[in-house]
């Protein structure tokens, strides 16, 4: 299915998909909303998740905490419908553009996993950095949606 990585010229300038998975068999994925252009989340795929995403046109990731394929939105109902898949120049990072309608992508309940902003500028000694919430309303209640399911992430 994927071309064997044989030389830099083919990888960077060729037209055959030759993804580079890391030592754990994973490739990082950044996911963007097709409507708003907001970054929704960052995740990882293994060979199977990338194949399923390509074939089904719905985002599948590899959960590092659960060590399993995860069909995004299967439990919450907010399936990510893939509108475009891109890969970077050396084919070691994937960029998905997805349609989530009026749904959410964050297991905490927000639309995007990037719902807080970090202020920039001088940092005073010993002062904690206070983030600003960019989303003030959750799309769903995670306790209600994930009840009886394993927590999507671990600390």
For each residue, the residues with C-beta under 8 A, 3 or more apart:
1: 51
2: 17 18 19 47
3: 6 10 14 16 17 18
4: 18
5: 10 11 18 20 91
6: 3 10 18
7: 10 11
8: 11 12 90
9: 12 13 14
10: 3 5 6 7 13 14 16 18
11: 5 7 8 14 18 20 90 91
12: 8 9 89 90
13: 9 10
14: 3 9 10 11 18
15:
16: 3 10
17: 2 3 87 91
18: 2 3 4 5 6 10 11 14 91
19: 2 27 50 87 91 92 94
20: 5 11 27 90 91 92
21: 24 25 26 27 46 47
22: 25 26 27 92
23:
24: 21 64
25: 21 22 46 47
26: 21 22 44 45 46 62 64
27: 19 20 21 22 44 45 46 50 92 93 94
28: 42 43 44 92 93 94
29: 42 43 44 45 61 93 94 95 96
30: 39 41 42 93 94 95 96
31: 39 40 41 42 43 59 80 95 96 97 98 105
32: 37 38 39 40 95 96 97 98
33: 36 37 38 39 40 97 98 99 100 112
34: 37 83 84 97 98 99
35: 99
36: 33
37: 32 33 34
38: 32 33 111 112 114
39: 30 31 32 33 42 112 114
40: 31 32 33 80 98 100 105 106 111 112 113 114
41: 30 31 105 106 112 113 114
42: 28 29 30 31 39 113
43: 28 29 31 61 62
44: 26 27 28 29 49 61 62 64
45: 26 27 29 49 50 53 60 61 62 94
46: 21 25 26 27 49 50 62 69
47: 2 21 25 50 51
48: 51 52 60 62 69
49: 44 45 46 52 53 60 61 62 69 70
50: 19 27 45 46 47 53 54 60 94
51: 1 47 48 54 55
52: 48 49 55 56 58 60 69 71
53: 45 49 50 56 57 58 59 60 82 85 96
54: 50 51 57 85
55: 51 52
56: 52 53 60
57: 53 54 81 82
58: 52 53 71 72 73 79 80 81 82
59: 31 53 71 72 73 79 80 82 96 98
60: 45 48 49 50 52 53 56 69 70 71 72
61: 29 43 44 45 49 69 70 72
62: 26 43 44 45 46 48 49 68 69 70
63: 66 67 68 69 70 152
64: 24 26 44 67
65: 152 153 154
66: 63 70 150
67: 63 64
68: 62 63
69: 46 48 49 52 60 61 62 63
70: 49 60 61 62 63 66 74 152
71: 52 58 59 60 74 79
72: 58 59 60 61 78 79 80 105
73: 58 59 76 77 78 79 80 100 103
74: 70 71 79
75: 145 146 149
76: 73 103 104 107 140 145 146
77: 73 103 145
78: 72 73 100 101 103 104 105 139 140
79: 58 59 71 72 73 74 100 103
80: 31 40 58 59 72 73 96 98 99 100 105
81: 57 58 98 99 100
82: 53 57 58 59 85 96 97 98
83: 34 97 98 99
84: 34 96 97
85: 53 54 82 94 95 96 97
86: 94 95 96 97
87: 17 19 91 93 94 95
88: 91 92 93 94 95
89: 12
90: 8 11 12 20
91: 5 11 17 18 19 20 87 88
92: 19 20 22 27 28 88
93: 27 28 29 30 87 88
94: 19 27 28 29 30 45 50 85 86 87 88
95: 29 30 31 32 85 86 87 88
96: 29 30 31 32 53 59 80 82 84 85 86
97: 31 32 33 34 82 83 84 85 86
98: 31 32 33 34 40 59 80 81 82 83 105
99: 33 34 35 80 81 83
100: 33 40 73 78 79 80 81 103 104 105 111
101: 78
102: 139
103: 73 76 77 78 79 100 111 139
104: 76 78 100 109 110 111 112 138 139 140
105: 31 40 41 72 78 80 98 100 111 112 113
106: 40 41 109 110 111 112 113 115
107: 76 142 146 152 153
108: 113 115 138 142
109: 104 106 138 139 140 141 142 145
110: 104 106 113 115 135 138 139
111: 38 40 100 103 104 105 106 115 135 139
112: 33 38 39 40 41 104 105 106 115 135
113: 40 41 42 105 106 108 110
114: 38 39 40 41 134
115: 106 108 110 111 112 133 134 135
116: 131 132 133 134
117: 131 132 133 134
118: 129 131
119: 129 130 131 132
120:
121:
122:
123: 127 129
124: 127
125:
126:
127: 123 124
128:
129: 118 119 123
130: 119
131: 116 117 118 119
132: 116 117 119
133: 115 116 117 136
134: 114 115 116 117
135: 110 111 112 115 138
136: 133
137:
138: 104 108 109 110 135 141 142
139: 78 102 103 104 109 110 111
140: 76 78 104 109 144 145
141: 109 138 144 145
142: 107 108 109 138 145 146
143: 146 147
144: 140 141 147
145: 75 76 77 109 140 141 142
146: 75 76 107 142 143 149 151 152
147: 143 144
148:
149: 75 146 152
150: 66
151: 146 154
152: 63 65 70 107 146 149
153: 65 107
154: 65 151
155:
